Amino acid sequence: MAESILKTKSYQFAILIVKLSQMLVSEKKEYILSKQLLRSGTAVGALIREAEFAQSKKDFINKMSIALKEANESIYWIDLLKDTNYILKERHHSLVSDCKELVAMLVSSIKTTKSRM
């Protein structure tokens, strides 16, 4: 059940990131930061999906750990977009909140898997 929630939330987060990236490019003519965020923000869900078919628990932990790193990187880019006035504080807060929720779920999943090894 928890994995399904993580998969769903990471996919929803990726959709928000894609839409934000589209807005940044079309309205703000911002290409560099949005591309970095697009890469890291969509990688989270892709890695979680990849982990579903991991070859071992160690492989699963590795994929989920990389997803965790990508989520943390996404927070960096979202912070940078706010601090350079590309996005408003409200949007920043919402995206960071969603991403921190993913981080907490990833950490929990990694810890649980490690405890069962």
Biopython code that builds the backbone (N, CA, C, O; Angstrom):
import numpy as np
from Bio.PDB.StructureBuilder import StructureBuilder

atoms = [
    (1, "MET", "N", (0.825, -1.199, 0.000)),
    (1, "MET", "CA", (0.000, 0.000, 0.000)),
    (1, "MET", "C", (0.866, 1.258, 0.000)),
    (1, "MET", "O", (0.615, 2.174, -0.783)),
    (2, "ALA", "N", (1.885, 1.317, 0.868)),
    (2, "ALA", "CA", (2.740, 2.496, 0.967)),
    (2, "ALA", "C", (3.465, 2.757, -0.350)),
    (2, "ALA", "O", (3.615, 3.907, -0.763)),
    (3, "GLU", "N", (3.908, 1.699, -1.000)),
    (3, "GLU", "CA", (4.610, 1.863, -2.274)),
    (3, "GLU", "C", (3.682, 2.455, -3.323)),
    (3, "GLU", "O", (4.109, 3.271, -4.140)),
    (4, "SER", "N", (2.432, 2.055, -3.309)),
    (4, "SER", "CA", (1.469, 2.589, -4.256)),
    (4, "SER", "C", (1.249, 4.082, -4.018)),
    (4, "SER", "O", (1.149, 4.857, -4.969)),
    (5, "ILE", "N", (1.176, 4.479, -2.767)),
    (5, "ILE", "CA", (1.021, 5.891, -2.424)),
    (5, "ILE", "C", (2.247, 6.672, -2.884)),
    (5, "ILE", "O", (2.122, 7.759, -3.449)),
    (6, "LEU", "N", (3.414, 6.124, -2.645)),
    (6, "LEU", "CA", (4.656, 6.765, -3.069)),
    (6, "LEU", "C", (4.706, 6.904, -4.588)),
    (6, "LEU", "O", (5.111, 7.942, -5.113)),
    (7, "LYS", "N", (4.297, 5.866, -5.277)),
    (7, "LYS", "CA", (4.273, 5.897, -6.740)),
    (7, "LYS", "C", (3.305, 6.969, -7.233)),
    (7, "LYS", "O", (3.636, 7.738, -8.136)),
    (8, "THR", "N", (2.127, 7.021, -6.654)),
    (8, "THR", "CA", (1.115, 7.998, -7.056)),
    (8, "THR", "C", (1.573, 9.424, -6.766)),
    (8, "THR", "O", (1.470, 10.300, -7.625)),
    (9, "LYS", "N", (2.072, 9.652, -5.566)),
    (9, "LYS", "CA", (2.500, 11.003, -5.185)),
    (9, "LYS", "C", (3.695, 11.476, -6.012)),
    (9, "LYS", "O", (3.783, 12.657, -6.351)),
    (10, "SER", "N", (4.598, 10.585, -6.332)),
    (10, "SER", "CA", (5.756, 10.988, -7.136)),
    (10, "SER", "C", (5.332, 11.312, -8.565)),
    (10, "SER", "O", (5.906, 12.196, -9.201)),
    (11, "TYR", "N", (4.329, 10.598, -9.067)),
    (11, "TYR", "CA", (3.812, 10.877, -10.408)),
    (11, "TYR", "C", (3.096, 12.228, -10.431)),
    (11, "TYR", "O", (3.267, 13.016, -11.360)),
    (12, "GLN", "N", (2.297, 12.483, -9.402)),
    (12, "GLN", "CA", (1.602, 13.776, -9.299)),
    (12, "GLN", "C", (2.606, 14.927, -9.188)),
    (12, "GLN", "O", (2.406, 15.989, -9.776)),
    (13, "PHE", "N", (3.680, 14.710, -8.437)),
    (13, "PHE", "CA", (4.726, 15.719, -8.302)),
    (13, "PHE", "C", (5.386, 15.971, -9.658)),
    (13, "PHE", "O", (5.656, 17.118, -10.013)),
    (14, "ALA", "N", (5.643, 14.917, -10.404)),
    (14, "ALA", "CA", (6.251, 15.066, -11.734)),
    (14, "ALA", "C", (5.359, 15.897, -12.654)),
    (14, "ALA", "O", (5.854, 16.721, -13.423)),
    (15, "ILE", "N", (4.057, 15.683, -12.577)),
    (15, "ILE", "CA", (3.121, 16.470, -13.395)),
    (15, "ILE", "C", (3.218, 17.951, -13.033)),
    (15, "ILE", "O", (3.249, 18.807, -13.917)),
    (16, "LEU", "N", (3.267, 18.252, -11.742)),
    (16, "LEU", "CA", (3.408, 19.646, -11.308)),
    (16, "LEU", "C", (4.707, 20.258, -11.822)),
    (16, "LEU", "O", (4.742, 21.420, -12.225)),
    (17, "ILE", "N", (5.762, 19.469, -11.804)),
    (17, "ILE", "CA", (7.063, 19.956, -12.264)),
    (17, "ILE", "C", (7.041, 20.212, -13.770)),
    (17, "ILE", "O", (7.567, 21.224, -14.233)),
    (18, "VAL", "N", (6.446, 19.318, -14.524)),
    (18, "VAL", "CA", (6.347, 19.505, -15.979)),
    (18, "VAL", "C", (5.554, 20.777, -16.284)),
    (18, "VAL", "O", (5.957, 21.569, -17.136)),
    (19, "LYS", "N", (4.440, 20.973, -15.596)),
    (19, "LYS", "CA", (3.624, 22.170, -15.828)),
    (19, "LYS", "C", (4.370, 23.440, -15.438)),
    (19, "LYS", "O", (4.277, 24.454, -16.130)),
    (20, "LEU", "N", (5.108, 23.389, -14.333)),
    (20, "LEU", "CA", (5.908, 24.541, -13.922)),
    (20, "LEU", "C", (6.978, 24.842, -14.963)),
    (20, "LEU", "O", (7.193, 25.998, -15.328)),
    (21, "SER", "N", (7.635, 23.811, -15.431)),
    (21, "SER", "CA", (8.669, 23.990, -16.449)),
    (21, "SER", "C", (8.095, 24.611, -17.715)),
    (21, "SER", "O", (8.701, 25.508, -18.301)),
    (22, "GLN", "N", (6.938, 24.139, -18.133)),
    (22, "GLN", "CA", (6.282, 24.702, -19.318)),
    (22, "GLN", "C", (5.980, 26.187, -19.118)),
    (22, "GLN", "O", (6.186, 26.994, -20.025)),
    (23, "MET", "N", (5.495, 26.539, -17.939)),
    (23, "MET", "CA", (5.192, 27.938, -17.642)),
    (23, "MET", "C", (6.460, 28.787, -17.636)),
    (23, "MET", "O", (6.478, 29.888, -18.186)),
    (24, "LEU", "N", (7.506, 28.279, -17.018)),
    (24, "LEU", "CA", (8.753, 29.036, -16.946)),
    (24, "LEU", "C", (9.318, 29.322, -18.333)),
    (24, "LEU", "O", (9.818, 30.415, -18.596)),
    (25, "VAL", "N", (9.235, 28.343, -19.204)),
    (25, "VAL", "CA", (9.763, 28.516, -20.562)),
    (25, "VAL", "C", (8.870, 29.461, -21.365)),
    (25, "VAL", "O", (9.370, 30.375, -22.021)),
    (26, "SER", "N", (7.568, 29.253, -21.321)),
    (26, "SER", "CA", (6.678, 30.053, -22.171)),
    (26, "SER", "C", (6.462, 31.475, -21.651)),
    (26, "SER", "O", (6.447, 32.419, -22.441)),
    (27, "GLU", "N", (6.297, 31.645, -20.348)),
    (27, "GLU", "CA", (5.982, 32.960, -19.800)),
    (27, "GLU", "C", (7.206, 33.743, -19.341)),
    (27, "GLU", "O", (7.265, 34.959, -19.523)),
    (28, "LYS", "N", (8.169, 33.071, -18.757)),
    (28, "LYS", "CA", (9.327, 33.760, -18.173)),
    (28, "LYS", "C", (10.578, 33.683, -19.057)),
    (28, "LYS", "O", (11.576, 34.354, -18.795)),
    (29, "LYS", "N", (10.509, 32.863, -20.096)),
    (29, "LYS", "CA", (11.654, 32.650, -20.991)),
    (29, "LYS", "C", (12.883, 32.187, -20.205)),
    (29, "LYS", "O", (14.010, 32.605, -20.474)),
    (30, "GLU", "N", (12.637, 31.324, -19.240)),
    (30, "GLU", "CA", (13.699, 30.763, -18.400)),
    (30, "GLU", "C", (13.923, 29.320, -18.840)),
    (30, "GLU", "O", (12.992, 28.514, -18.824)),
    (31, "TYR", "N", (15.151, 28.992, -19.232)),
    (31, "TYR", "CA", (15.421, 27.680, -19.822)),
    (31, "TYR", "C", (16.361, 26.806, -18.979)),
    (31, "TYR", "O", (16.205, 25.585, -18.961)),
    (32, "ILE", "N", (17.299, 27.390, -18.307)),
    (32, "ILE", "CA", (18.337, 26.612, -17.625)),
    (32, "ILE", "C", (17.829, 25.999, -16.318)),
    (32, "ILE", "O", (17.883, 24.782, -16.141)),
    (33, "LEU", "N", (17.336, 26.837, -15.405)),
    (33, "LEU", "CA", (16.865, 26.329, -14.110)),
    (33, "LEU", "C", (15.679, 25.390, -14.292)),
    (33, "LEU", "O", (15.581, 24.363, -13.620)),
    (34, "SER", "N", (14.778, 25.750, -15.209)),
    (34, "SER", "CA", (13.598, 24.911, -15.425)),
    (34, "SER", "C", (13.985, 23.540, -15.960)),
    (34, "SER", "O", (13.357, 22.536, -15.621)),
    (35, "LYS", "N", (15.015, 23.499, -16.793)),
    (35, "LYS", "CA", (15.458, 22.203, -17.325)),
    (35, "LYS", "C", (16.080, 21.350, -16.218)),
    (35, "LYS", "O", (15.872, 20.137, -16.176)),
    (36, "GLN", "N", (16.829, 21.973, -15.337)),
    (36, "GLN", "CA", (17.418, 21.240, -14.214)),
    (36, "GLN", "C", (16.327, 20.675, -13.304)),
    (36, "GLN", "O", (16.383, 19.517, -12.891)),
    (37, "LEU", "N", (15.335, 21.515, -13.002)),
    (37, "LEU", "CA", (14.229, 21.056, -12.156)),
    (37, "LEU", "C", (13.417, 19.973, -12.855)),
    (37, "LEU", "O", (12.999, 19.002, -12.224)),
    (38, "LEU", "N", (13.195, 20.134, -14.140)),
    (38, "LEU", "CA", (12.449, 19.135, -14.906)),
    (38, "LEU", "C", (13.152, 17.777, -14.832)),
    (38, "LEU", "O", (12.505, 16.744, -14.660)),
    (39, "ARG", "N", (14.460, 17.790, -14.961)),
    (39, "ARG", "CA", (15.237, 16.551, -14.907)),
    (39, "ARG", "C", (15.143, 15.897, -13.528)),
    (39, "ARG", "O", (14.814, 14.716, -13.420)),
    (40, "SER", "N", (15.429, 16.660, -12.485)),
    (40, "SER", "CA", (15.437, 16.063, -11.145)),
    (40, "SER", "C", (14.024, 15.742, -10.645)),
    (40, "SER", "O", (13.805, 14.706, -10.017)),
    (41, "GLY", "N", (13.080, 16.622, -10.922)),
    (41, "GLY", "CA", (11.715, 16.429, -10.427)),
    (41, "GLY", "C", (10.992, 15.250, -11.050)),
    (41, "GLY", "O", (10.178, 14.601, -10.394)),
    (42, "THR", "N", (11.284, 14.971, -12.310)),
    (42, "THR", "CA", (10.652, 13.819, -12.954)),
    (42, "THR", "C", (11.437, 12.532, -12.701)),
    (42, "THR", "O", (10.889, 11.435, -12.811)),
    (43, "ALA", "N", (12.710, 12.667, -12.365)),
    (43, "ALA", "CA", (13.531, 11.477, -12.086)),
    (43, "ALA", "C", (13.071, 10.744, -10.828)),
    (43, "ALA", "O", (13.216, 9.526, -10.724)),
    (44, "VAL", "N", (12.520, 11.486, -9.884)),
    (44, "VAL", "CA", (12.072, 10.866, -8.623)),
    (44, "VAL", "C", (11.100, 9.728, -8.907)),
    (44, "VAL", "O", (11.323, 8.595, -8.481)),
    (45, "GLY", "N", (10.039, 10.025, -9.617)),
    (45, "GLY", "CA", (9.030, 9.015, -9.926)),
    (45, "GLY", "C", (9.551, 7.915, -10.829)),
    (45, "GLY", "O", (9.201, 6.746, -10.673)),
    (46, "ALA", "N", (10.401, 8.306, -11.786)),
    (46, "ALA", "CA", (10.964, 7.307, -12.701)),
    (46, "ALA", "C", (11.815, 6.292, -11.940)),
    (46, "ALA", "O", (11.767, 5.097, -12.232)),
    (47, "LEU", "N", (12.579, 6.757, -10.981)),
    (47, "LEU", "CA", (13.410, 5.848, -10.186)),
    (47, "LEU", "C", (12.577, 4.967, -9.262)),
    (47, "LEU", "O", (12.911, 3.805, -9.030)),
    (48, "ILE", "N", (11.489, 5.529, -8.739)),
    (48, "ILE", "CA", (10.588, 4.734, -7.907)),
    (48, "ILE", "C", (9.964, 3.626, -8.749)),
    (48, "ILE", "O", (9.850, 2.487, -8.296)),
    (49, "ARG", "N", (9.564, 3.955, -9.964)),
    (49, "ARG", "CA", (9.019, 2.938, -10.874)),
    (49, "ARG", "C", (10.078, 1.885, -11.197)),
    (49, "ARG", "O", (9.782, 0.691, -11.253)),
    (50, "GLU", "N", (11.297, 2.333, -11.407)),
    (50, "GLU", "CA", (12.382, 1.398, -11.711)),
    (50, "GLU", "C", (12.621, 0.455, -10.532)),
    (50, "GLU", "O", (12.904, -0.728, -10.717)),
    (51, "ALA", "N", (12.503, 0.992, -9.330)),
    (51, "ALA", "CA", (12.733, 0.188, -8.126)),
    (51, "ALA", "C", (11.692, -0.912, -7.949)),
    (51, "ALA", "O", (11.951, -1.907, -7.273)),
    (52, "GLU", "N", (10.529, -0.743, -8.545)),
    (52, "GLU", "CA", (9.475, -1.762, -8.451)),
    (52, "GLU", "C", (9.963, -3.120, -8.942)),
    (52, "GLU", "O", (9.554, -4.161, -8.428)),
    (53, "PHE", "N", (10.833, -3.096, -9.931)),
    (53, "PHE", "CA", (11.327, -4.341, -10.511)),
    (53, "PHE", "C", (12.815, -4.540, -10.230)),
    (53, "PHE", "O", (13.553, -5.090, -11.047)),
    (54, "ALA", "N", (13.232, -4.079, -9.058)),
    (54, "ALA", "CA", (14.627, -4.242, -8.653)),
    (54, "ALA", "C", (14.977, -5.731, -8.591)),
    (54, "ALA", "O", (14.130, -6.576, -8.302)),
    (55, "GLN", "N", (16.226, -6.022, -8.865)),
    (55, "GLN", "CA", (16.680, -7.410, -8.899)),
    (55, "GLN", "C", (16.953, -7.972, -7.510)),
    (55, "GLN", "O", (17.027, -9.186, -7.323)),
    (56, "SER", "N", (17.102, -7.073, -6.539)),
    (56, "SER", "CA", (17.369, -7.502, -5.168)),
    (56, "SER", "C", (16.991, -6.363, -4.221)),
    (56, "SER", "O", (16.678, -5.254, -4.655)),
    (57, "LYS", "N", (17.026, -6.655, -2.936)),
    (57, "LYS", "CA", (16.764, -5.595, -1.959)),
    (57, "LYS", "C", (17.838, -4.516, -2.043)),
    (57, "LYS", "O", (17.549, -3.329, -1.896)),
    (58, "LYS", "N", (19.061, -4.929, -2.277)),
    (58, "LYS", "CA", (20.159, -3.965, -2.404)),
    (58, "LYS", "C", (19.927, -3.050, -3.614)),
    (58, "LYS", "O", (20.145, -1.841, -3.531)),
    (59, "ASP", "N", (19.492, -3.621, -4.716)),
    (59, "ASP", "CA", (19.180, -2.838, -5.914)),
    (59, "ASP", "C", (18.014, -1.890, -5.640)),
    (59, "ASP", "O", (18.038, -0.736, -6.066)),
    (60, "PHE", "N", (16.991, -2.379, -4.926)),
    (60, "PHE", "CA", (15.845, -1.557, -4.551)),
    (60, "PHE", "C", (16.292, -0.356, -3.716)),
    (60, "PHE", "O", (15.895, 0.777, -3.987)),
    (61, "ILE", "N", (17.106, -0.607, -2.720)),
    (61, "ILE", "CA", (17.617, 0.468, -1.853)),
    (61, "ILE", "C", (18.417, 1.469, -2.669)),
    (61, "ILE", "O", (18.300, 2.677, -2.464)),
    (62, "ASN", "N", (19.223, 0.976, -3.585)),
    (62, "ASN", "CA", (20.024, 1.858, -4.430)),
    (62, "ASN", "C", (19.136, 2.785, -5.261)),
    (62, "ASN", "O", (19.377, 3.992, -5.310)),
    (63, "LYS", "N", (18.120, 2.234, -5.908)),
    (63, "LYS", "CA", (17.220, 3.038, -6.749)),
    (63, "LYS", "C", (16.452, 4.063, -5.903)),
    (63, "LYS", "O", (16.308, 5.222, -6.293)),
    (64, "MET", "N", (15.971, 3.623, -4.756)),
    (64, "MET", "CA", (15.229, 4.528, -3.879)),
    (64, "MET", "C", (16.145, 5.615, -3.302)),
    (64, "MET", "O", (15.709, 6.747, -3.092)),
    (65, "SER", "N", (17.394, 5.275, -3.051)),
    (65, "SER", "CA", (18.358, 6.264, -2.550)),
    (65, "SER", "C", (18.663, 7.313, -3.606)),
    (65, "SER", "O", (18.819, 8.491, -3.286)),
    (66, "ILE", "N", (18.747, 6.898, -4.847)),
    (66, "ILE", "CA", (18.965, 7.867, -5.928)),
    (66, "ILE", "C", (17.729, 8.749, -6.083)),
    (66, "ILE", "O", (17.856, 9.950, -6.320)),
    (67, "ALA", "N", (16.538, 8.171, -5.952)),
    (67, "ALA", "CA", (15.301, 8.961, -5.997)),
    (67, "ALA", "C", (15.309, 10.001, -4.877)),
    (67, "ALA", "O", (14.881, 11.139, -5.075)),
    (68, "LEU", "N", (15.794, 9.606, -3.710)),
    (68, "LEU", "CA", (15.891, 10.524, -2.571)),
    (68, "LEU", "C", (16.830, 11.685, -2.893)),
    (68, "LEU", "O", (16.523, 12.836, -2.584)),
    (69, "LYS", "N", (17.957, 11.388, -3.504)),
    (69, "LYS", "CA", (18.901, 12.441, -3.905)),
    (69, "LYS", "C", (18.265, 13.387, -4.922)),
    (69, "LYS", "O", (18.456, 14.600, -4.846)),
    (70, "GLU", "N", (17.522, 12.841, -5.858)),
    (70, "GLU", "CA", (16.867, 13.671, -6.878)),
    (70, "GLU", "C", (15.789, 14.557, -6.244)),
    (70, "GLU", "O", (15.610, 15.705, -6.652)),
    (71, "ALA", "N", (15.080, 14.032, -5.260)),
    (71, "ALA", "CA", (14.074, 14.838, -4.560)),
    (71, "ALA", "C", (14.740, 15.989, -3.817)),
    (71, "ALA", "O", (14.250, 17.118, -3.841)),
    (72, "ASN", "N", (15.841, 15.705, -3.169)),
    (72, "ASN", "CA", (16.579, 16.744, -2.454)),
    (72, "ASN", "C", (17.095, 17.804, -3.434)),
    (72, "ASN", "O", (17.037, 18.998, -3.142)),
    (73, "GLU", "N", (17.590, 17.375, -4.574)),
    (73, "GLU", "CA", (18.053, 18.313, -5.597)),
    (73, "GLU", "C", (16.888, 19.164, -6.106)),
    (73, "GLU", "O", (17.057, 20.356, -6.363)),
    (74, "SER", "N", (15.726, 18.564, -6.248)),
    (74, "SER", "CA", (14.549, 19.313, -6.697)),
    (74, "SER", "C", (14.223, 20.457, -5.745)),
    (74, "SER", "O", (13.874, 21.554, -6.180)),
    (75, "ILE", "N", (14.337, 20.200, -4.455)),
    (75, "ILE", "CA", (14.096, 21.257, -3.469)),
    (75, "ILE", "C", (15.078, 22.406, -3.683)),
    (75, "ILE", "O", (14.703, 23.573, -3.569)),
    (76, "TYR", "N", (16.310, 22.086, -3.988)),
    (76, "TYR", "CA", (17.313, 23.120, -4.265)),
    (76, "TYR", "C", (16.866, 24.009, -5.423)),
    (76, "TYR", "O", (16.899, 25.235, -5.316)),
    (77, "TRP", "N", (16.447, 23.389, -6.536)),
    (77, "TRP", "CA", (16.043, 24.165, -7.715)),
    (77, "TRP", "C", (14.782, 24.975, -7.437)),
    (77, "TRP", "O", (14.657, 26.106, -7.908)),
    (78, "ILE", "N", (13.858, 24.417, -6.686)),
    (78, "ILE", "CA", (12.630, 25.140, -6.337)),
    (78, "ILE", "C", (12.970, 26.351, -5.462)),
    (78, "ILE", "O", (12.426, 27.437, -5.662)),
    (79, "ASP", "N", (13.869, 26.159, -4.495)),
    (79, "ASP", "CA", (14.325, 27.279, -3.658)),
    (79, "ASP", "C", (14.979, 28.360, -4.513)),
    (79, "ASP", "O", (14.721, 29.549, -4.328)),
    (80, "LEU", "N", (15.805, 27.949, -5.424)),
    (80, "LEU", "CA", (16.512, 28.901, -6.289)),
    (80, "LEU", "C", (15.532, 29.685, -7.167)),
    (80, "LEU", "O", (15.698, 30.888, -7.369)),
    (81, "LEU", "N", (14.524, 29.006, -7.681)),
    (81, "LEU", "CA", (13.511, 29.688, -8.497)),
    (81, "LEU", "C", (12.748, 30.730, -7.678)),
    (81, "LEU", "O", (12.415, 31.800, -8.186)),
    (82, "LYS", "N", (12.476, 30.418, -6.427)),
    (82, "LYS", "CA", (11.803, 31.394, -5.555)),
    (82, "LYS", "C", (12.717, 32.573, -5.268)),
    (82, "LYS", "O", (12.306, 33.728, -5.375)),
    (83, "ASP", "N", (13.953, 32.280, -4.906)),
    (83, "ASP", "CA", (14.876, 33.336, -4.504)),
    (83, "ASP", "C", (15.344, 34.212, -5.665)),
    (83, "ASP", "O", (15.932, 35.271, -5.445)),
    (84, "THR", "N", (15.091, 33.786, -6.877)),
    (84, "THR", "CA", (15.399, 34.603, -8.057)),
    (84, "THR", "C", (14.124, 35.166, -8.685)),
    (84, "THR", "O", (14.131, 35.675, -9.806)),
    (85, "ASN", "N", (13.036, 35.059, -7.933)),
    (85, "ASN", "CA", (11.743, 35.653, -8.302)),
    (85, "ASN", "C", (11.111, 35.073, -9.570)),
    (85, "ASN", "O", (10.377, 35.770, -10.271)),
    (86, "TYR", "N", (11.391, 33.803, -9.867)),
    (86, "TYR", "CA", (10.711, 33.150, -10.985)),
    (86, "TYR", "C", (9.378, 32.543, -10.561)),
    (86, "TYR", "O", (8.460, 32.414, -11.371)),
    (87, "ILE", "N", (9.279, 32.169, -9.277)),
    (87, "ILE", "CA", (8.004, 31.647, -8.770)),
    (87, "ILE", "C", (7.653, 32.366, -7.470)),
    (87, "ILE", "O", (8.523, 32.848, -6.744)),
    (88, "LEU", "N", (6.361, 32.420, -7.205)),
    (88, "LEU", "CA", (5.879, 33.073, -5.999)),
    (88, "LEU", "C", (6.069, 32.173, -4.777)),
    (88, "LEU", "O", (6.200, 30.955, -4.899)),
    (89, "LYS", "N", (6.081, 32.791, -3.613)),
    (89, "LYS", "CA", (6.283, 32.056, -2.355)),
    (89, "LYS", "C", (5.235, 30.960, -2.154)),
    (89, "LYS", "O", (5.550, 29.885, -1.644)),
    (90, "GLU", "N", (3.994, 31.231, -2.555)),
    (90, "GLU", "CA", (2.926, 30.244, -2.366)),
    (90, "GLU", "C", (3.203, 28.974, -3.169)),
    (90, "GLU", "O", (3.060, 27.860, -2.665)),
    (91, "ARG", "N", (3.601, 29.163, -4.429)),
    (91, "ARG", "CA", (3.906, 28.005, -5.275)),
    (91, "ARG", "C", (5.133, 27.274, -4.728)),
    (91, "ARG", "O", (5.177, 26.044, -4.700)),
    (92, "HIS", "N", (6.109, 28.039, -4.301)),
    (92, "HIS", "CA", (7.314, 27.459, -3.703)),
    (92, "HIS", "C", (6.948, 26.594, -2.505)),
    (92, "HIS", "O", (7.388, 25.450, -2.395)),
    (93, "HIS", "N", (6.141, 27.152, -1.610)),
    (93, "HIS", "CA", (5.759, 26.427, -0.399)),
    (93, "HIS", "C", (5.043, 25.120, -0.732)),
    (93, "HIS", "O", (5.325, 24.079, -0.139)),
    (94, "SER", "N", (4.125, 25.186, -1.676)),
    (94, "SER", "CA", (3.361, 24.002, -2.069)),
    (94, "SER", "C", (4.268, 22.924, -2.654)),
    (94, "SER", "O", (4.158, 21.753, -2.291)),
    (95, "LEU", "N", (5.163, 23.316, -3.558)),
    (95, "LEU", "CA", (6.062, 22.344, -4.196)),
    (95, "LEU", "C", (7.055, 21.750, -3.205)),
    (95, "LEU", "O", (7.308, 20.545, -3.218)),
    (96, "VAL", "N", (7.616, 22.592, -2.348)),
    (96, "VAL", "CA", (8.570, 22.091, -1.357)),
    (96, "VAL", "C", (7.876, 21.162, -0.371)),
    (96, "VAL", "O", (8.441, 20.147, 0.036)),
    (97, "SER", "N", (6.668, 21.505, 0.007)),
    (97, "SER", "CA", (5.898, 20.651, 0.915)),
    (97, "SER", "C", (5.665, 19.271, 0.285)),
    (97, "SER", "O", (5.864, 18.244, 0.934)),
    (98, "ASP", "N", (5.243, 19.261, -0.980)),
    (98, "ASP", "CA", (5.037, 17.987, -1.691)),
    (98, "ASP", "C", (6.330, 17.191, -1.771)),
    (98, "ASP", "O", (6.338, 15.978, -1.558)),
    (99, "CYS", "N", (7.407, 17.873, -2.075)),
    (99, "CYS", "CA", (8.692, 17.183, -2.240)),
    (99, "CYS", "C", (9.212, 16.649, -0.903)),
    (99, "CYS", "O", (9.761, 15.549, -0.842)),
    (100, "LYS", "N", (9.040, 17.423, 0.155)),
    (100, "LYS", "CA", (9.476, 16.953, 1.478)),
    (100, "LYS", "C", (8.667, 15.740, 1.930)),
    (100, "LYS", "O", (9.177, 14.871, 2.637)),
    (101, "GLU", "N", (7.409, 15.691, 1.517)),
    (101, "GLU", "CA", (6.596, 14.510, 1.810)),
    (101, "GLU", "C", (7.173, 13.288, 1.091)),
    (101, "GLU", "O", (7.243, 12.199, 1.660)),
    (102, "LEU", "N", (7.581, 13.480, -0.159)),
    (102, "LEU", "CA", (8.233, 12.387, -0.901)),
    (102, "LEU", "C", (9.530, 11.968, -0.225)),
    (102, "LEU", "O", (9.820, 10.777, -0.112)),
    (103, "VAL", "N", (10.307, 12.944, 0.222)),
    (103, "VAL", "CA", (11.576, 12.651, 0.906)),
    (103, "VAL", "C", (11.309, 11.787, 2.137)),
    (103, "VAL", "O", (11.987, 10.783, 2.350)),
    (104, "ALA", "N", (10.334, 12.171, 2.937)),
    (104, "ALA", "CA", (10.010, 11.405, 4.158)),
    (104, "ALA", "C", (9.581, 9.985, 3.820)),
    (104, "ALA", "O", (9.976, 9.035, 4.495)),
    (105, "MET", "N", (8.776, 9.840, 2.782)),
    (105, "MET", "CA", (8.317, 8.509, 2.384)),
    (105, "MET", "C", (9.466, 7.662, 1.849)),
    (105, "MET", "O", (9.538, 6.464, 2.120)),
    (106, "LEU", "N", (10.352, 8.279, 1.100)),
    (106, "LEU", "CA", (11.515, 7.548, 0.576)),
    (106, "LEU", "C", (12.429, 7.100, 1.711)),
    (106, "LEU", "O", (12.883, 5.956, 1.734)),
    (107, "VAL", "N", (12.696, 7.997, 2.645)),
    (107, "VAL", "CA", (13.542, 7.649, 3.792)),
    (107, "VAL", "C", (12.926, 6.479, 4.557)),
    (107, "VAL", "O", (13.629, 5.540, 4.931)),
    (108, "SER", "N", (11.634, 6.534, 4.785)),
    (108, "SER", "CA", (10.945, 5.463, 5.504)),
    (108, "SER", "C", (11.039, 4.138, 4.749)),
    (108, "SER", "O", (11.303, 3.095, 5.348)),
    (109, "SER", "N", (10.826, 4.182, 3.453)),
    (109, "SER", "CA", (10.886, 2.971, 2.631)),
    (109, "SER", "C", (12.295, 2.370, 2.649)),
    (109, "SER", "O", (12.452, 1.153, 2.749)),
    (110, "ILE", "N", (13.300, 3.210, 2.553)),
    (110, "ILE", "CA", (14.691, 2.738, 2.582)),
    (110, "ILE", "C", (15.007, 2.103, 3.931)),
    (110, "ILE", "O", (15.570, 1.010, 3.997)),
    (111, "LYS", "N", (14.639, 2.796, 5.001)),
    (111, "LYS", "CA", (14.897, 2.278, 6.353)),
    (111, "LYS", "C", (14.188, 0.944, 6.576)),
    (111, "LYS", "O", (14.778, 0.005, 7.111)),
    (112, "THR", "N", (12.940, 0.861, 6.173)),
    (112, "THR", "CA", (12.176, -0.380, 6.341)),
    (112, "THR", "C", (12.844, -1.530, 5.591)),
    (112, "THR", "O", (12.988, -2.630, 6.125)),
    (113, "THR", "N", (13.242, -1.272, 4.372)),
    (113, "THR", "CA", (13.883, -2.315, 3.562)),
    (113, "THR", "C", (15.200, -2.744, 4.177)),
    (113, "THR", "O", (15.505, -3.936, 4.224)),
    (114, "LYS", "N", (15.982, -1.787, 4.649)),
    (114, "LYS", "CA", (17.270, -2.115, 5.285)),
    (114, "LYS", "C", (17.069, -2.954, 6.543)),
    (114, "LYS", "O", (17.861, -3.852, 6.828)),
    (115, "SER", "N", (16.007, -2.659, 7.296)),
    (115, "SER", "CA", (15.762, -3.399, 8.529)),
    (115, "SER", "C", (15.345, -4.853, 8.264)),
    (115, "SER", "O", (15.433, -5.708, 9.146)),
    (116, "ARG", "N", (14.891, -5.110, 7.041)),
    (116, "ARG", "CA", (14.445, -6.466, 6.680)),
    (116, "ARG", "C", (15.517, -7.259, 5.961)),
    (116, "ARG", "O", (15.257, -8.358, 5.472)),
    (117, "MET", "N", (16.698, -6.719, 5.895)),
    (117, "MET", "CA", (17.785, -7.440, 5.193)),
    (117, "MET", "C", (18.524, -8.359, 6.142)),
    (117, "MET", "O", (19.463, -9.042, 5.734)),
]
sb = StructureBuilder()
sb.init_structure("model")
sb.init_model(0)
sb.init_chain("A")
sb.init_seg("    ")
for serial, (resi, resn, name, xyz) in enumerate(atoms, 1):
    if name == "N":
        sb.init_residue(resn, " ", resi, " ")
    sb.init_atom(name, np.array(xyz, "f"), 0.0, 1.0, " ", f" {name:<3s}", serial, name[0])
structure = sb.get_structure()
